[in-house]
Amino acid sequence: MNEIRLGTIGTGVIVHSILDGVKRTEGIRLSAVYSRNREKGEALQKEYGAEKVYTDLNQMMSDPAVNFVYVASPNSLHYGQTKMALEHGKNVICEKPFCTDRSQIEELRDIAREKQLYLIDATPTAFLPNFQILKEQIHKIGNLRLVLCNYSQYSSRYDQVLKGNIPNVFNAEFAGGCLQDINYYNVYFNIALFGKPEQAVYFANMCPGKVDSSGIMLMKYPGFVSECAGAKDTWGVNSAQIEGDQGYIYVRNGSNGIEHIEVVTRQGKEEFNVQSDLDRWYYEVQNLTKKVLEGDQNYFTERLSVTENVIDIITKARKEAGIWFAGEHHEGR
């Protein structure tokens, strides 16, 4: 493949962040925009130079000029739109949460393999250069005992919840909630570093949309425990700390940014940062494009296996916490 020709689904803030990176990256360009609202689609087209705007998703999926579809719609639509793109022979980049059930991601994975298409999770964490440094430094702190992650960011849309309105991101009908959004990064960070935990339990603060506005996920690994705190109804200092019997690692801006790494042991402190650009989506677009143009399918296969475990753990934990989405059924509901 010589070039990624992108068709986008969605016009929200995250789409702008990704397309800012596309403008700065060789080998990828915006070919088409899909939006149910033509005015919003044309605004995105004007800002980023797309060739076409579609209000009919089937038409964009059938456009031979588009070879990659970027899915950034409400959470509940990710699975169906990703499947639709794959069945039209398009490679897919899908925003988190990739799906709401492991069976869905397994089905999408099998379709992509059969058609020899790329299926890419857009979670930025593992694309970040500092993430690789973090993996290389963990051995210095000895046997792990505790991992503490916090990602708290008050959502402007939570004000709507307090007024009695339920936006999509806080609505069970659209697979919303904090664990599907903010805290997803913390869980992904842990599983990308340490693999699938033996056990996970989620303690949630619920909101009127029948989903969590904040909560803590506890994950048990052999020899250590990880705490993942996430909130869309508070402010906090976003960070991650990995503690061992020989020292600790402090990660500034936590699981989603990994802006700076401090490794502290009895021998002293070392500091690491190779991310001179603060735009984490720039690194995502850069590295994603590089791997696709190199034809490194194995890289994305490994990433997808991480995503499968993330979805599996999150799905089981949220259901046990009493968070169920539209179309999901259980006894007594």
Protein Blocks (a to p, Z undefined) as FASTA:
>chain_A
ZZdcdddedjbfklmmmmmmmmmpghiacfbdcdfblklmmmmmmmnopabdcfbfklmm
mmmkbmbdcdfbdfklmmmmmmmmmmnopacdddddfblcfklmmmmmmmmmmnopacdd
fbfklmpmklmmmmmmmmmnopafbdcdddddddfklmmmmnopacfklcfklopajklm
mmmmmmmmmmmmnopafbdcddddddfkopafbdcdddddehiacdddddfkbccddddd
dddfkbccddehijmnomaccdddfkbccdddfbfbfblklmmmmmmmmmmmnopaklmm
mmmmmmmmmmmmmmmmmmmnopacehiacehZZ
